[in-house]
Amino acid sequence: MENKPFEPLAYFKMLAEKNRLCRKHGFKAVFASGPDNIEGIMNEFRKTQNFIVIDDTTDNNVHSNKPGWFTKSVYTVWVLAGTTFNDHDDRAEKMDLCRRIFWQFLSKMIRDKAKLVYGEGMYYLATERIYYKELGRYSFNGATGLYFMIENDVPTNLIYNAEEWEE
């Protein structure tokens, strides 16, 4: 067991770089800031056909479970594969490839969490419920795939400190 902190963005990049199916099909791991930024990556399809896009922004909320406070961060990862325009069979084949990569990522996350690869760093990663959505036929011209979202609830210290305030 390694006792290093769990860093979700670096972790998802590592998954993309070490996954044999990603390597075999030339998936390139890149970061984007929000869904709007993915359009810019689509311009790269002339050079690279397949991408694992890690959103480096998160949706967050602070919530209480009564005894304590937590910060819930939601991370989004896109698995995108280039397709031949108007070729339904190619699109179906590439969507299947993206699904297989997603399932392999999920199985690795579950294993790493159970094996305490990052010590207790992945303890709050919500591997028991992961939202994912497949892209429709007309989402991006020349590409297909899916994205998944995973939550990480981390304990948050919200202790009031009177020295931080003027009374």
N, C-alpha and C positions, 0 to 999 in steps of 0.2 A: 504494500500500500504506500503510495506516495502521499506525503503530507504537504501538498502545495495547494494554493487557493484555486477554486474553480472559476475560470474565466470563460463565460459562455461564448463570446465572439471568437476567441482563439480556439475553443473546443470545436465549434462547428467548422471552422477552417481546417482544423486537424482531421476531422472526419472526412471532409472532401479530399484532402491530400493523401490520406492513408487507405481509403476505400478502393479495393481492387477494381470494382466495376467502374467507378469514377475515373480511375487511371486508364483503364482499358479504352474507355470512350472519350478520353481527353477533356473531362470536365475541369474547368478552371474555377478556382475559388476566388471570389471578389466580394468587396463590401460595397454597399449602397446605403444612402441615407433616405429611407422611406420609399414607399412604392412608386412615387413619381420619378425617382432616380433610376428605376429599372429600365425605363425607356432608353436612357443613354447607353445602357449596357447592350441593348438590342442592336445598336449600331455596330457593336463589336463582332456580330455574327459573321462578318466577312472574314475575320481572322480566326475566330474561335467559335465552334459550333455549339458547345455545351457549357453550361455554367451552374455553379452552386453560388447563389447570391445570398450573402448574410447581411441582413438589415442591421446597421450599426446604431440605429435609434431604437428606443423601446417605448412601449406604452406602459405606464406605471400607475399604481395607486397604493395608498397607505391605508391599511385596515387593521381592525382589532379583532382578536379571537377571544376577547375578555381578559385573559391574564396578561396579554402582551400585544405589541404592535409589530406589524410586518409590512415590508415593501414588496408588492407583487410586481415583477417585471415580466413583460411578455416579449419573447424573442421570435422573429420571423425569419425563416430560411426558405428560399426559392430553389427548386430543382428544375432547370430549364434545358431543353434539348432542341437543337435546330432541326427543322423538318423541310422536306421538299414541298414547295407551295402547291396546294391543291392535290396532294397525293395522300389520300385517306389511309392507305395501308402503311405508309411511312409514318404518318402522324400517330396511328394506333401503336405501331412498334416503338416509337420514341416515348409515348405516354407510358407504355408498359415498362420501359427502361427506367423512367423517372419514378414510377411506383416502386420498382424493385430497390432502387437506391434509397428511397424514403424508408422502406421497411428495414433495410440493412442499417440505416442510421438509427432508427428507433430501437432495433434489437441491441445495437452497440451502447446506446444511452442507458437502456435498462440494465445491461450487464455491468457497465462501468459504475452505475449508481449502486447496484447490489454488491459489487466487489470492492466498494469504497476506494476506487482508483484515485480519487482526489481527497482521501480522508472523508470527512463529513461534508465536504464542500458541495457535493451534489445532492445532499440529503433533501433539500427543499425543491429540487427540480421535479415538476409534476409529470412524471412519465406515465402515470396511470390515466391521464386524459390529455390527448394531444389533438388539437383541431387541425385539420388539413383540408385543402380545397384544390380540386383539379381545375386547370384552366380550360375554358370553353374553346371551341374550334376557332373562334374569331378573336380571341384575346390579344394575341400578338401574331402578326404575319410572319410566317417562317419559323415559328417556335411553338412548342407545347411544353407541358409540365404541370407542376403543382407547387403549392407553398404550404408550409406547416408552421404552426405557432405553438410555442411551449412556454409555460409559466414557471417562474422561479420565485418562491416566497422566501424572503430572507428576513430574519428577526431585525427589528429596527429599534434603536435606543431613543425613546422620546421622553427623557427625563427633563423636567423643567429645572432650569438653572437660574436662580434669581439674579446672579451676577451679570447675566446677559441683558438685563432690563433696567430701565429707569423707572422708578416707582413714583 
